[in-house]
Amino acid sequence: MKYITTINGKQFEIDIQKDGSILVNGQPRDVDFLELSSQLYSMIMNGRSLEVVIEEKQGHYQVAMADRMYEGTVLDERAQLMLSRRGVPDEGSGELSIRSPMPGLIVSIPVEEGQFVEKGQTVVVLESMKMQNELKTPREGTVQRISVHPGQSVEQKKILITIV
């Protein structure tokens, strides 16, 4: 599975092979990664043991490793493709459907039908591949319809919320 990762403004292509090996921008990397808790990981990279703390905030990740702080985002191939096909969201008026960028499980819906939402506000939390993704509205508006409920499994491209 390929991931497009942006760290401190620089983009990397991470390719996790079927045998568990990792390629970064096409180059093999010797990495062993073990989850110790929800935010704490142990990593052995090139024979060096590191403690890594990863905190997700609104779809962005903060990573503390080797006395340094990194900030970044991670998109899988499908999410990257959808983002590139979607282009810049429509800032105008009219109906806007927030769709699932990938298959997953609805964790929570922090809004209600009839509620006014601001641009960038989280409207759905979707769990996919053991990661929680906050889906945000690209513009302000009123939640017209919520088409899913917490605990529901959804497929990619499923309409989750409609905003007018």
Secondary structure, DSSP 8 states (H G I E B T S, - for coil): -EEEEEETTEEEEEEE-TTS-EEETTEEE-EEEEE-SSSEEEEEETTEEEEEEEEEETTEEEEEETTEEEEEEEEEHHHHHHHHHH-S---SSS-EEEE-SSSEEEEE----TT-EE-TT-EEEEEEETTEEEEEE-SS-EEEEEE---TT-EE-TT-EEEEE-
